[in-house]
């Protein structure tokens, strides 16, 4: 759809900078709004192309723009930066967003629904609790080591040893620190319970959601991976194909080619969805580690890669194939056929 105006929006917590550009490329105005005034602006503005730089609250405002009849796009910050002229200011950023939105072949960030963001929020909250538990474990081990108390690796060892340390009056842990140590021990147990409850919540969500329910059939994909996959993939309509989704997650090698010479380099840690990519590769690595005798054609393909290139590259190849298969399953509404292959092999 062709619009007479393009609106570039630079979002912030309280101040939102808006640049309106005509169809001929002339900037009509560039001013800042409060959150309330910007919401009113969306309702009064004639249908236009409204582009947001990918950042916090971009999906929320993009959905709000769509409700008012606008075409909304979310542009990655990396794609906006080349169009910024002059110093980095809010007004220049908003104009750069509008300029980037008007250019052909600009890759957009897929817009998430409220459901996708809800699933993503659950996962990020779970990650926060896991990080807090790890930090607390390291904190306790470090402090107790100062008093000559060394605890073996693992959360189970820490949970088992802390009551013994608190009850042991012969160790060098000072009495003034013991009440604090007890409070931290209780907090450690609470974190363990919270994480277990969230794990159960994620498993329940996977069973209830039709798309997520099918994804754990993939090799190396569990409930956590399934939820993260769906939170990024959605209906799959934001991606033209399965390969584009794999590229979006950063599971394809980078290419540095020039002068007709093709140069393929490894994966980049700075692009794509690093959290989801890590979970998928770890799951694929666990599957490749346990793979002994191939039972179907996919296992034979994976076994050949392991023998030729090693387990690490095989795990990445499997993760790449899994996300491409997941895209096909979600967009086509089909089931994964691995179980049928196993039955045929048996």
C-alpha positions as a printed NumPy array, in Angstrom:
array([[  0.   ,   0.   ,   0.   ],
       [  1.31 ,   3.455,  -0.983],
       [  0.84 ,   6.214,   1.574],
       [  1.14 ,   9.969,   1.069],
       [  3.254,  10.363,   4.202],
       [  5.852,   8.374,   6.095],
       [  6.199,   8.826,   9.841],
       [  9.471,   7.969,  11.563],
       [  9.255,   7.455,  15.322],
       [ 12.142,   7.468,  17.786],
       [ 10.816,   5.918,  20.993],
       [ 11.875,   6.647,  24.547],
       [ 10.347,   6.074,  27.963],
       [  8.531,   9.418,  28.285],
       [  9.402,  11.5  ,  25.196],
       [  8.613,  10.27 ,  21.672],
       [ 10.158,  12.065,  18.695],
       [  8.117,  12.069,  15.471],
       [  9.275,  13.014,  11.967],
       [  6.662,  13.254,   9.179],
       [  7.986,  13.045,   5.596],
       [  5.895,  13.649,   2.466],
       [  5.724,  11.329,  -0.537],
       [  8.272,  13.593,  -2.273],
       [ 10.797,  13.194,   0.536],
       [ 10.279,  16.593,   2.187],
       [ 10.172,  16.674,   5.967],
       [  6.879,  18.297,   6.984],
       [  7.582,  18.548,  10.698],
       [  9.739,  17.029,  13.416],
       [  8.653,  17.398,  17.026],
       [  8.46 ,  15.541,  20.323],
       [  5.339,  14.194,  22.023],
       [  4.485,  12.809,  25.402],
       [  3.069,   9.28 ,  25.474],
       [ -0.505,  10.603,  25.79 ],
       [ -0.081,  13.152,  22.985],
       [  1.509,  10.554,  20.706],
       [ -1.483,   8.251,  21.215],
       [ -3.734,  11.164,  20.217],
       [ -1.487,  11.847,  17.19 ],
       [ -1.974,   8.266,  15.97 ],
       [ -5.75 ,   8.701,  16.139],
       [ -5.781,  12.059,  14.29 ],
       [ -3.153,  11.271,  11.634],
       [ -4.453,  10.141,   8.246],
       [ -3.495,   6.553,   7.307],
       [  0.268,   6.553,   6.814],
       [  3.327,   4.349,   6.917],
       [  4.559,   4.591,  10.508],
       [  8.005,   3.163,  11.189],
       [  9.514,   2.507,  14.609],
       [ 13.12 ,   1.767,  15.469],
       [ 13.336,  -1.653,  17.095],
       [ 13.546,  -1.027,  20.844],
       [ 11.527,  -1.313,  24.038],
       [  7.758,  -0.742,  23.533],
       [  8.096,  -0.782,  19.706],
       [  5.701,  -3.729,  19.352],
       [  3.151,  -2.076,  21.647],
       [  3.107,   1.169,  19.657],
       [  3.137,  -0.669,  16.329],
       [ -0.008,  -2.569,  17.326],
       [ -1.582,   0.709,  18.452],
       [ -0.783,   2.272,  15.05 ],
       [ -2.386,  -0.683,  13.253],
       [ -5.579,  -0.289,  15.291],
       [ -5.844,   3.261,  13.927],
       [ -5.556,   2.041,  10.331],
       [ -1.862,   2.778,   9.767],
       [  0.714,   0.479,   8.192],
       [  3.285,  -0.177,  10.908],
       [  6.854,  -1.34 ,  10.484],
       [  9.619,  -2.027,  12.979],
       [ 13.092,  -1.325,  11.592],
       [ 16.2  ,  -2.806,  13.28 ],
       [ 18.541,  -0.181,  14.709],
       [ 21.383,  -1.532,  12.559],
       [ 19.394,  -0.701,   9.411],
       [ 18.528,   2.8  ,  10.642],
       [ 22.06 ,   3.942,  11.563],
       [ 23.363,   4.45 ,   7.957],
       [ 20.582,   6.988,   7.245],
       [ 21.327,   9.24 ,  10.21 ],
       [ 22.811,  12.588,   9.207],
       [ 24.632,  14.878,  11.612],
       [ 24.856,  14.329,  15.342],
       [ 22.916,  11.636,  17.151],
       [ 19.85 ,  13.492,  18.367],
       [ 16.226,  12.471,  18.755],
       [ 15.137,  14.553,  15.757],
       [ 17.883,  13.13 ,  13.518],
       [ 17.052,   9.592,  14.694],
       [ 13.349,  10.02 ,  13.884],
       [ 14.174,  11.34 ,  10.416],
       [ 16.582,   8.436,   9.859],
       [ 13.82 ,   5.955,  10.76 ],
       [ 11.514,   7.575,   8.205],
       [ 14.252,   7.501,   5.549],
       [ 15.028,   3.832,   6.224],
       [ 11.342,   2.899,   5.972],
       [ 11.131,   4.482,   2.496],
       [ 14.05 ,   2.479,   1.108],
       [ 13.565,  -0.821,  -0.765],
       [ 14.92 ,  -4.108,   0.551],
       [ 15.087,  -2.922,   4.164],
       [ 14.673,  -5.93 ,   6.433],
       [ 11.951,  -5.404,   9.004],
       [ 11.796,  -6.926,  12.457],
       [  8.831,  -9.323,  12.715],
       [  6.019,  -7.816,  14.742],
       [  5.018,  -9.816,  17.822],
       [  1.51 , -10.345,  19.1  ],
       [  0.534,  -9.906,  22.745],
       [  0.549, -13.706,  23.109],
       [  4.093, -13.988,  21.753],
       [  5.332, -11.248,  24.053],
       [  3.597, -12.93 ,  26.995],
       [  5.41 , -16.21 ,  26.322],
       [  8.674, -14.33 ,  25.896],
       [  8.091, -12.481,  29.19 ],
       [  7.609, -15.792,  31.031],
       [ 10.867, -17.128,  29.646],
       [ 12.823, -13.997,  30.479],
       [ 11.437, -13.981,  34.016],
       [ 12.498, -17.619,  34.357],
       [ 15.974, -16.742,  33.088],
       [ 16.177, -13.959,  35.682],
       [ 15.4  , -16.397,  38.506],
       [ 18.006, -18.85 ,  37.209],
       [ 20.621, -16.098,  37.052],
       [ 19.704, -14.978,  40.572],
       [ 20.037, -18.55 ,  41.86 ],
       [ 23.462, -18.914,  40.226],
       [ 24.608, -15.555,  41.589],
       [ 23.405, -16.437,  45.091],
       [ 25.128, -19.825,  44.918],
       [ 28.429, -18.227,  43.906],
       [ 28.021, -15.568,  46.601],
       [ 27.513, -18.153,  49.343],
       [ 30.363, -20.366,  48.178],
       [ 32.759, -17.411,  47.985],
       [ 31.935, -16.089,  51.461],
       [ 32.027, -19.499,  53.141],
       [ 35.384, -20.25 ,  51.553],
       [ 36.762, -17.237,  53.441],
       [ 35.978, -19.17 ,  56.642],
       [ 37.535, -22.403,  55.42 ],
       [ 34.237, -24.034,  54.39 ],
       [ 34.409, -25.479,  50.868],
       [ 31.254, -26.819,  49.194],
       [ 31.4  , -29.239,  46.218],
       [ 29.972, -28.227,  42.852],
       [ 26.255, -28.358,  42.17 ],
       [ 23.097, -26.87 ,  43.634],
       [ 22.277, -30.18 ,  45.344],
       [ 25.556, -30.072,  47.294],
       [ 24.898, -26.499,  48.37 ],
       [ 21.343, -27.282,  49.459],
       [ 22.529, -30.308,  51.46 ],
       [ 25.574, -28.674,  53.094],
       [ 24.112, -25.332,  54.21 ],
       [ 21.979, -26.782,  57.071],
       [ 25.003, -28.772,  58.251],
       [ 27.155, -25.627,  58.215],
       [ 24.543, -23.66 ,  60.163],
       [ 24.279, -26.381,  62.839],
       [ 28.03 , -26.948,  63.118],
       [ 29.336, -24.829,  65.979],
       [ 32.934, -25.935,  65.508],
       [ 33.529, -24.29 ,  62.128],
       [ 34.887, -20.741,  61.862],
       [ 31.682, -19.189,  60.523],
       [ 31.073, -16.274,  62.945],
       [ 27.865, -16.238,  64.976],
       [ 27.037, -12.711,  63.776],
       [ 26.87 , -13.979,  60.162],
       [ 24.764, -17.097,  60.809],
       [ 21.345, -15.295,  60.802],
       [ 22.226, -13.729,  57.444],
       [ 23.406, -17.077,  56.122],
       [ 20.098, -18.629,  57.191],
       [ 18.108, -15.935,  55.368],
       [ 20.132, -16.503,  52.204],
       [ 19.594, -20.256,  52.521],
       [ 15.824, -19.699,  52.742],
       [ 16.029, -17.418,  49.692],
       [ 17.945, -20.131,  47.819],
       [ 15.165, -22.647,  48.564],
       [ 12.509, -20.136,  47.465],
       [ 14.288, -19.597,  44.158],
       [ 14.426, -23.351,  43.614],
       [ 10.678, -23.646,  44.211],
       [  9.903, -20.656,  41.969],
       [ 11.95 , -22.092,  39.097],
       [ 10.259, -25.485,  39.438],
       [  6.833, -23.823,  39.382],
       [  7.744, -21.845,  36.258],
       [  9.014, -25.025,  34.589],
       [  5.639, -26.629,  35.248],
       [  3.909, -23.519,  33.91 ],
       [  5.932, -23.658,  30.684],
       [  5.148, -27.368,  30.208],
       [  1.438, -26.675,  30.758],
       [  1.497, -23.818,  28.228],
       [  3.158, -26.067,  25.651],
       [  0.462, -28.73 ,  26.083],
       [ -2.319, -26.151,  25.773],
       [ -0.995, -24.352,  22.698],
       [ -1.556, -26.222,  19.383],
       [  1.601, -24.944,  17.671],
       [  3.905, -25.333,  20.683],
       [  2.535, -28.815,  21.359],
       [  3.899, -30.106,  18.021],
       [  7.388, -28.577,  18.239],
       [  8.899, -30.852,  20.978],
       [  8.688, -33.742,  18.482],
       [ 11.782, -32.255,  16.818],
       [ 15.153, -33.726,  17.803],
       [ 16.69 , -31.782,  20.686],
       [ 13.672, -29.494,  21.173],
       [ 12.007, -29.453,  24.595],
       [  9.304, -27.298,  26.223],
       [ 11.646, -24.336,  26.772],
       [ 12.854, -24.402,  23.164],
       [  9.291, -24.798,  21.89 ],
       [  8.045, -21.727,  23.754],
       [ 11.008, -19.618,  22.639],
       [ 10.588, -20.813,  19.042],
       [  6.938, -19.85 ,  18.933],
       [  7.599, -16.517,  20.666],
       [  9.971, -15.621,  17.802],
       [  8.137, -17.364,  14.962],
       [  4.462, -16.67 ,  15.668],
       [  2.4  , -17.682,  12.637],
       [  5.522, -17.632,  10.453],
       [  4.002, -15.07 ,   8.071],
       [  6.695, -12.507,   8.925],
       [  9.29 , -14.674,   7.147],
       [  9.276, -15.404,   3.421],
       [ 10.662, -18.887,   3.99 ],
       [ 12.316, -21.253,   6.417],
       [ 15.816, -20.134,   5.441],
       [ 14.986, -16.503,   6.262],
       [ 13.866, -17.613,   9.723],
       [ 17.158, -19.502,  10.211],
       [ 19.054, -16.366,   9.133],
       [ 16.994, -14.25 ,  11.547],
       [ 18.062, -16.5  ,  14.437],
       [ 21.717, -16.39 ,  13.365],
       [ 21.981, -20.106,  12.509],
       [ 23.514, -19.632,   9.074],
       [ 27.165, -18.754,   8.34 ],
       [ 28.075, -15.217,   7.366],
       [ 29.301, -14.482,   3.876],
       [ 32.14 , -12.056,   3.071],
       [ 32.347, -12.24 ,  -0.708],
       [ 33.842,  -9.849,  -3.236],
       [ 35.084,  -9.912,  -6.825],
       [ 33.261, -13.125,  -7.609],
       [ 35.02 , -14.988,  -4.798],
       [ 32.802, -16.567,  -2.171],
       [ 34.098, -16.568,   1.383],
       [ 31.945, -18.321,   3.993],
       [ 32.826, -17.668,   7.631],
       [ 31.398, -19.035,  10.874],
       [ 28.389, -17.98 ,  12.895],
       [ 28.368, -14.533,  14.451],
       [ 27.558, -14.155,  18.152],
       [ 26.474, -10.537,  17.625],
       [ 23.508, -11.158,  15.319],
       [ 20.232, -13.013,  15.618],
       [ 18.441, -14.221,  18.722],
       [ 21.383, -15.343,  20.857],
       [ 19.216, -16.784,  23.675],
       [ 17.096, -18.976,  21.398],
       [ 20.106, -19.946,  19.289],
       [ 21.964, -21.084,  22.405],
       [ 19.031, -23.201,  23.638],
       [ 18.554, -24.817,  20.232],
       [ 22.246, -25.645,  19.814],
       [ 22.499, -27.068,  23.345],
       [ 19.47 , -29.268,  22.701],
       [ 20.879, -30.395,  19.368],
       [ 24.249, -31.104,  20.992],
       [ 22.559, -33.336,  23.593],
       [ 20.816, -35.268,  20.814],
       [ 23.993, -35.719,  18.751],
       [ 25.875, -36.875,  21.854],
       [ 23.333, -39.637,  22.51 ],
       [ 23.034, -40.671,  18.863],
       [ 24.561, -44.131,  18.462],
       [ 22.734, -46.138,  15.806],
       [ 20.797, -44.181,  13.129],
       [ 17.122, -45.184,  13.006],
       [ 15.925, -43.056,  10.077],
       [ 17.215, -41.   ,   7.158],
       [ 17.669, -37.864,   9.266],
       [ 19.762, -39.737,  11.817],
       [ 21.91 , -41.11 ,   8.983],
       [ 22.395, -37.572,   7.648],
       [ 23.362, -36.352,  11.125],
       [ 25.708, -39.295,  11.72 ],
       [ 27.505, -38.544,   8.444],
       [ 28.064, -34.913,   9.504],
       [ 29.389, -36.041,  12.899],
       [ 31.906, -38.375,  11.248],
       [ 32.909, -35.76 ,   8.69 ],
       [ 32.904, -32.492,  10.687],
       [ 32.521, -33.376,  14.361],
       [ 29.724, -33.076,  16.912],
       [ 29.822, -29.268,  17.26 ],
       [ 29.136, -28.548,  13.608],
       [ 26.62 , -31.373,  13.479],
       [ 24.717, -29.784,  16.381],
       [ 24.56 , -26.447,  14.542],
       [ 23.405, -28.19 ,  11.36 ],
       [ 20.675, -29.989,  13.311],
       [ 19.566, -26.745,  14.998],
       [ 19.387, -25.083,  11.567],
       [ 17.292, -27.936,  10.168],
       [ 15.047, -27.89 ,  13.246],
       [ 14.119, -24.212,  12.908],
       [ 13.434, -24.636,   9.197],
       [ 11.239, -27.635,   9.939],
       [  9.515, -25.683,  12.725],
       [  8.671, -22.897,  10.259],
       [  7.112, -25.432,   7.892],
       [  5.152, -27.1  ,  10.714],
       [  3.732, -23.796,  11.993],
       [  2.889, -22.269,   8.598],
       [  1.382, -25.47 ,   7.191],
       [ -0.171, -26.753,  10.417],
       [  1.426, -30.181,  10.014],
       [  2.846, -32.74 ,  12.422],
       [  6.472, -33.822,  12.475],
       [  6.911, -37.191,  10.75 ],
       [  9.794, -38.572,  12.831],
       [  7.58 , -40.956,  14.819],
       [  6.292, -42.532,  11.617],
       [  9.857, -42.966,  10.383],
       [ 10.8  , -44.754,  13.603],
       [  7.83 , -47.083,  13.295],
       [  8.758, -47.887,   9.691],
       [ 12.36 , -48.564,  10.722],
       [ 11.197, -50.887,  13.493]])
